[in-house]
């Protein structure tokens, strides 16, 4: 990893509410022009998961979901809508923890998270409270496609991260993390490199994409800020690109499973 002396966080202005089949690259291009931003090689475009999911048509009307007996039983335990619980189970491979008000699952992508990442905030108007938004089917694939098209549009090589807000074990509060990435090393293995005194690092592996997503979330916000695209500028790195899926800890390394 190379040293960065300064990093800029630039919100792309005027991104509208996104709907199914909207062209995110076109919307970002218009926002960049509106803000007078000239993309540079090495810029990292961080996109909120919500706009990617919306554009990919991952919205579900809960009224169309038929809960199973398992979902009805679990919904009673966690005190949640049985139709929402059915949707959570359909996106998950196992229930990790369930208690009143809390349902932690392992998503089919390997992510351990509350409610399988299904969100109802900033999704629909108060007149339509029964809409729920799922994660993208393939966040790394979505990031790769967006990276290719954005690099072509701006004529410079950029990287893309799709970020979401996660709670963290043993820590209160949510934090931005990368669920999809392309064009950068999401995970940086620093083992074997020297520290300041020349001693070789033994266990240092950096969640590079997560750190970038967390930084971008400071500008992106978690509520009504309406800034779902942030450019992170000034970072330098070495090492091969790898996807955000590399950040998921394998089951064999999970000491708490």
N, C-alpha and C positions, 0 to 999 in steps of 0.2 A: 504494500500500500504506500502511495506517495503522499507527502505532506501537502495539505491544502491550507493556505494562510487565511483565506476568507471564502465564505459561501454565501450566495444570494438566494433568496426565496422570492420568486416573482409569480404572483397570482395572475392567471390569464383572465382578463376582465370580460364581463358580458356573456358568459356561457349561459344560454337559456335553459329552461326546464327541458329535459331530454325525454323523448318518447321513442317507442319501438321503431326500429329501422332508420333512426336519425343517423346522419353521417358525422361521427365524432371528429374525424379529421378535418372536415369542412368547418365545423363549428369552432374547433380549436384554431384553425387557420384564420377565421374571421376575428376571433378574439385577440390573437397575436397581432394582427394588423391594427385592430382598434386600439390596442394598448401601446402601439409603437415599439413592439419588442422584435428584435432581430435574432432568431434562434441561432445558436452557435454549436459547433461540434463539441460533443461532450456534455451538452445539456441533458438533464434527466427530466422528462415529463412525467409527473406523478398525477394519476387520474383516480378520483374517488370511485370505488367499486360500484356505487349506485348508478352513475351515469353509464358505465359499461353494461351493467345488468339491464338497465332500462332500454338501451339501444339494442341489446340482443334479445329483447322480448321475454325477459325472465320474470315478468309480473304475473301473479296468480290471484284470481278472485276466490277468496276463501269460501264463498257460497257454493262453489263448484266442487269442493273437496268433501269426499265422503269418509268420515272417520271410521277406522277399524275398531274392533273390540279392544285391542291393545292400546290404541290411542285414547280411547274413552277412559280406560282404567288409569293410564298414566296422567291424563289431563286432570282427573280428580285428585291425584296425588300432588301434582305441581300447581294446581289451581290455575290452569290455562285453558284457553279455547280448544276443545277437542279437534276442530278442523285445523287449527294452527299446529297442534301437536302431531296430527297425521302428516302434515306437510314436512315438519321437522324430521320425523322418522323416515319419510321417503327420501330425504336427502342425506341420511346418516347410515353409518355401519354399526354403531353401538351407542348405547347410553352410558355415559361416564358417571354422572351424578344427577340425582333427581331429588328435589325437596321443594316445599311450597315456595313458589315464585321463581324457582331456578331449575333450568334444564340444560345440562352440559352434555354435549354429544361429540362423537368423532364423525366429522363430515366425511363424505365419500372421497374428498380430496386429501384426507389425512389430517386436516385441521381440527384441533380440539377447541371447541368454542360454544358459546351460549346459543341455543336455538338454531343451530346449523347455519348461523349467519343470516337467517331470514329476518328481514327488517320491515317495519311498518312506519318508521319515522321518515319524514321527507319523501314519502312514496305517493300518497294520495291526499286529496283534500278532506277536510272534516266531513264533507257530504258523502264521502266514499271511503269509510274507515275499514272496509273489509278487504283491502288490497294488501298483498304481501310480496316482497321482492326477494328472489333467490340469488345466490351467488352465480357468477358466470359458470358455464359448463366446463370451460378450460381456460382459466385465467392466464396461464403462461402462453397458451396459444393466442389468446386475445391480445396480450401484450406484444407478442411477436408480430402479429398482423399490423397493429397500430404503429409499432416502431418502424416497420418497413414503409408504410404509407406516409408517416410524418417525415421520415428522413428523405423520402422522394419529394415530398411537397416543399420542404425547406432547403433541400440541396446540401444538407450537412448530416453527418452521422450522429444520431441521438440515441438515448436509452429511454425505456418506458417502464414505469412501475404502476401496477394497479394496487391501490391501498384500501384497507378496511380498518375499522376500529375494533380492537380486541381488549377484553379484560385479561389480566395476567394472574397466574397462580401466585398466591402469597403477596400480591400487590393490589392496592385499591386503585380504581380509576381505569379508564380505557386509554389506549395508546395506538397510534397508527402503525400498522404492520403491512408488509408486502405479501399479497396473495398471488400476484402474477408479476413477472418481470422478464425483460429482454434487453440485451445490449450491454449488460454489465455483470460482474460477478455478484450474485445475490449472497453467496456465502464465500468468505475469504479465509482460507486456511493459512494462518501465519506461523504454524509450527515449523521450527527449524530456522526461522529468521532470528537475527540477533536483537537483543534489547539494547538500551542505552549503554550498557556496560559490556556488551559483547556476548552475554549469556544467551544461549539458544532458547527461544520460546518453546515450551513443552505442550501447552494445552490451548493456546490462543486461537480461537476460530471466531471470526467476526460476522455478525448478521448484517452485512453491508446494506442490503436492500431494506431491511427493517429500520435501520438507522436513518436512511434517507426518507422513508415513508413517515417516520415519526417527526422528522424535521419539517416536512411539508405540511403535516397536519397542524402545525402551529399557525400557518396561514390559512389552510383550508378550512379549519374549524370543525365543530361537531354539531352545530345547530342550524341557525338560519343565515349563516354567512354567505352562502351562495357562491362559493369559490371552489368548484370541484376539480380544477386543473391548476397545478402549481409547477413552475419550472424551477428546478434546483440547479444552480450554476456555480462553477468554481471547483468542483470535485475532480480529482485525478486518481487513477487506480491502475494497477497492473494485475495481470492474471486472466485466465480464461473466463468467458461468460458462462454463467450457469443460471438455471431457472429458479424461481421462487420456491418451487417444490423441493429444492435442496434444503430449504430451511426447516422442513418438517422432520422432527426427530424420528428415526426408525423405531419400530416397536421394540426391537432388541436392545435399544439404548434407553428405554423408558423405565426408570427405576421405580415409578409410582403406579405402573399399570396394574 
